[in-house]
Amino acid sequence: MASIINGKNKRVGVIGAGPAGLTAAYELAKAGIAVEVFEASKYVGGLAKTISLWNQRVDTGPHRFFSDDTRVNKLWLEVVGKDYKIIDRLTRIFYKNKFYFYPLKPFNALFNLGIWESFICLISYFKEKIKPTKLDGSFETWVVNRFGRRLFEIFFKTYSEKLWGISCKDLDEDFAAQRIKKLSLLEAIKNAIFQKTDITHKTLADQFAYPIQGTGMVYERMADFINSHGGKVHLEKPVNRVVTKNKKVTGIELVGGEIKDYDHIISSMPITLLVNRLDEVPNEVKTVSESLKFRNTILVYLNIESQNLFPDNWLYVHSSDLKLGRITNFRNWVPELYGEEKSTIVALEYWCNDDEPLWSEKDNVLIDLGKKELAQAGLLKNSKVLDGYVYRISRCYPVYNRGYKGKLNLVESFLDSISGLTVIGRYGAFKYNNQDHSILMGLLAAENIIKSTRHDLWKINTDYETYQEASVITKTGLQKK
Ligand SMILES: Cc1cc2nc3c(=O)[nH]c(=O)nc-3n(C[C@H](O)[C@H](O)[C@H](O)COP(=O)(O)OP(=O)(O)OC[C@H]3O[C@@H](n4cnc5c(N)ncnc54)[C@H](O)[C@@H]3O)c2cc1C
């Protein structure tokens, strides 16, 4: 990224108090830089916040923290201390009224699918091995080529199309490369037969560390640290635009018009809005940036009079007769989340675009939809729904349409040409980040300012493989791999 400014005297402003922005500010505050963070909402934590609801603590959907990058794990432990528990992950796919373990367990899949369907899946898999489908850059050919068409149709197609709102033919293979990585059917079968305990692949990880007060605890603590070490986290202060002069950052303009002067801005606000509101943006960059699309999420929280609805941390809902895509059961994370309460809070995720009727549907209609679908899936078990709450997240997922990368590269080059500007984060940098990726972006953005390093932050969560020191967080702390 462009323009590294060195030294403690520099004035640094950060846009957004999500994991990326707060990590950057936390590191800058540690280095003695008086950083200021501007957050649009009244909470810190961004998509990874934890809110209080019906006397319990809940995240915005399921938030499993997982990283094998030692820098990220060290920082997480530094903030969380001993206030975390290791959770045994149980997540399953709900498809045609049956539950399939995810990551897939071949014997469970075989049992659920039945002999005939399993046989067809295997034939379709071996057909691919003999005559592989030609890769055309799409998610569909990537998955079919790896798992066979039948498994693609059962385990990937409906869910991915619900999530992204486009055909798997139009979805870029980057999504698969980032999220499914090297998982293969043969690896899964080998693991099942030989009970392999060595976790060699990300999507096979079956334990994770979780803060006892919810995911957002990490970011609440970071904000407290910043506020008590010379910095300031301003809530409910949305930034309208980054102000530049002769392609150099001079500050930010808050919504309402107030201008704040800075030498360096770290932005995690949506990249499309950032570009759109900058001065001197070439038309081509503006047009391309406007064509980058995001998908929204609606979370329908239900408070249910039951303590054992289902045992999973979350369920993926592949059945195409249900609109909902994922259900989180917060009673199955850590008891500290629900305390003395006897009810269970679940969050149902619905995905849609701005122009879909669901996005502007009234809260009570969405709550009724949630109740109806939970009952239809057989998960409500005649339990009483005590209350409902709707939380809408605009621009939740950057959509990897085929060919998006070329467009993004153009936007990246333009933003790199502005001195004093660093762009990070999930919608900030248009990367389908988990917390760990955003934390790493924040860490390295701060390092670029503090130590004048030149980390290329655009590469994180794409092809950033240079750091070799791997570790995992266990009950007792950090363990090197
Ligand atoms: C349903 C769901 C499930 C997830 N599950 C997991 C999981 O299991 N594991 C995992 O690691 N990650 C998970 N994630 C992803 C994780 O939440 C994100 O990767 C992470 O929060 C991204 O951090 P960020 O700082 O890049 O962006 P964000 O969290 O989006 O933070 C950006 C912040 O900027 C603020 N902002 C935006 N515009 C402005 C403006 N103009 N002015 C001021 N502030 C502004 C926003 O209000 C927000 O607080 C999940 C996300 C969702 C939605």
The ligand as an SDF file (V2000), in Angstrom:
LIG
                    3D

 53 58  0  0  0  0  0  0  0  0999 V2000
  -23.1870  -13.8190   10.3330 C   0  0  0  0  0  0  0  0  0  0  0  0
  -21.6930  -13.7170   10.3910 C   0  0  0  0  0  0  0  0  0  0  0  0
  -20.9590  -14.7930   10.8310 C   0  0  0  0  0  0  0  0  0  0  0  0
  -19.5630  -14.6970   10.9120 C   0  0  0  0  0  0  0  0  0  0  0  0
  -18.8580  -15.7580   11.3930 N   0  0  0  0  0  0  0  0  0  0  0  0
  -17.5360  -15.6330   11.6110 C   0  0  0  0  0  0  0  0  0  0  0  0
  -16.7940  -16.6780   12.2250 C   0  0  0  0  0  0  0  0  0  0  0  0
  -17.3230  -17.7370   12.5690 O   0  0  0  0  0  0  0  0  0  0  0  0
  -15.4820  -16.4780   12.4380 N   0  0  0  0  0  0  0  0  0  0  0  0
  -14.8460  -15.3140   12.1210 C   0  0  0  0  0  0  0  0  0  0  0  0
  -13.6600  -15.1720   12.4150 O   0  0  0  0  0  0  0  0  0  0  0  0
  -15.5100  -14.3300   11.4890 N   0  0  0  0  0  0  0  0  0  0  0  0
  -16.8320  -14.4600   11.2350 C   0  0  0  0  0  0  0  0  0  0  0  0
  -17.5230  -13.4450   10.6160 N   0  0  0  0  0  0  0  0  0  0  0  0
  -16.7690  -12.3380   10.0130 C   0  0  0  0  0  0  0  0  0  0  0  0
  -16.3380  -11.2720   10.9920 C   0  0  0  0  0  0  0  0  0  0  0  0
  -17.4370  -10.7370   11.6650 O   0  0  0  0  0  0  0  0  0  0  0  0
  -15.6550  -10.2040   10.1510 C   0  0  0  0  0  0  0  0  0  0  0  0
  -14.5790  -10.7720    9.4610 O   0  0  0  0  0  0  0  0  0  0  0  0
  -15.0800   -9.0540   10.9300 C   0  0  0  0  0  0  0  0  0  0  0  0
  -16.0200   -8.4830   11.7850 O   0  0  0  0  0  0  0  0  0  0  0  0
  -14.5730   -8.0100    9.9430 C   0  0  0  0  0  0  0  0  0  0  0  0
  -13.9880   -6.9620   10.6410 O   0  0  0  0  0  0  0  0  0  0  0  0
  -13.7480   -5.5690    9.9220 P   0  0  0  0  0  0  0  0  0  0  0  0
  -13.2030   -4.6650   10.9460 O   0  0  0  0  0  0  0  0  0  0  0  0
  -12.9770   -5.8270    8.7010 O   0  0  0  0  0  0  0  0  0  0  0  0
  -15.1750   -5.0860    9.4390 O   0  0  0  0  0  0  0  0  0  0  0  0
  -16.5070   -4.8190   10.2500 P   0  0  0  0  0  0  0  0  0  0  0  0
  -16.6780   -5.7990   11.3400 O   0  0  0  0  0  0  0  0  0  0  0  0
  -17.5690   -4.7340    9.2200 O   0  0  0  0  0  0  0  0  0  0  0  0
  -16.2700   -3.3980   10.9030 O   0  0  0  0  0  0  0  0  0  0  0  0
  -16.3410   -2.2060   10.1830 C   0  0  0  0  0  0  0  0  0  0  0  0
  -16.8200   -1.1080   11.1100 C   0  0  0  0  0  0  0  0  0  0  0  0
  -16.7920    0.1270   10.4200 O   0  0  0  0  0  0  0  0  0  0  0  0
  -17.9340    0.8730   10.7740 C   0  0  0  0  0  0  0  0  0  0  0  0
  -18.2010    1.8380    9.7020 N   0  0  0  0  0  0  0  0  0  0  0  0
  -18.6340    1.6110    8.4410 C   0  0  0  0  0  0  0  0  0  0  0  0
  -18.7490    2.7400    7.7480 N   0  0  0  0  0  0  0  0  0  0  0  0
  -18.3690    3.7270    8.5680 C   0  0  0  0  0  0  0  0  0  0  0  0
  -18.2660    5.1270    8.4360 C   0  0  0  0  0  0  0  0  0  0  0  0
  -18.5930    5.7440    7.2970 N   0  0  0  0  0  0  0  0  0  0  0  0
  -17.8470    5.8350    9.4940 N   0  0  0  0  0  0  0  0  0  0  0  0
  -17.5060    5.2510   10.6700 C   0  0  0  0  0  0  0  0  0  0  0  0
  -17.6010    3.9080   10.8440 N   0  0  0  0  0  0  0  0  0  0  0  0
  -18.0090    3.1620    9.8180 C   0  0  0  0  0  0  0  0  0  0  0  0
  -19.0170   -0.1590   10.9390 C   0  0  0  0  0  0  0  0  0  0  0  0
  -20.0990    0.3130   11.7190 O   0  0  0  0  0  0  0  0  0  0  0  0
  -18.2440   -1.3000   11.6020 C   0  0  0  0  0  0  0  0  0  0  0  0
  -18.2900   -1.1920   13.0060 O   0  0  0  0  0  0  0  0  0  0  0  0
  -18.9050  -13.5160   10.4950 C   0  0  0  0  0  0  0  0  0  0  0  0
  -19.6530  -12.4410   10.0350 C   0  0  0  0  0  0  0  0  0  0  0  0
  -21.0350  -12.5350    9.9800 C   0  0  0  0  0  0  0  0  0  0  0  0
  -21.8210  -11.3790    9.5040 C   0  0  0  0  0  0  0  0  0  0  0  0
  1  2  1  0
  2  3  1  0
  2 52  2  0
  3  4  2  0
  4  5  1  0
  4 50  1  0
  5  6  2  0
  6  7  1  0
  6 13  1  0
  7  8  2  0
  7  9  1  0
  9 10  1  0
 10 11  2  0
 10 12  1  0
 12 13  2  0
 13 14  1  0
 14 15  1  0
 14 50  1  0
 15 16  1  0
 16 17  1  0
 16 18  1  0
 18 19  1  0
 18 20  1  0
 20 21  1  0
 20 22  1  0
 22 23  1  0
 23 24  1  0
 24 25  2  0
 24 26  1  0
 24 27  1  0
 27 28  1  0
 28 29  2  0
 28 30  1  0
 28 31  1  0
 31 32  1  0
 32 33  1  0
 33 34  1  0
 33 48  1  0
 34 35  1  0
 35 36  1  0
 35 46  1  0
 36 37  1  0
 36 45  1  0
 37 38  2  0
 38 39  1  0
 39 40  1  0
 39 45  2  0
 40 41  1  0
 40 42  2  0
 42 43  1  0
 43 44  2  0
 44 45  1  0
 46 47  1  0
 46 48  1  0
 48 49  1  0
 50 51  2  0
 51 52  1  0
 52 53  1  0
M  END
$$$$
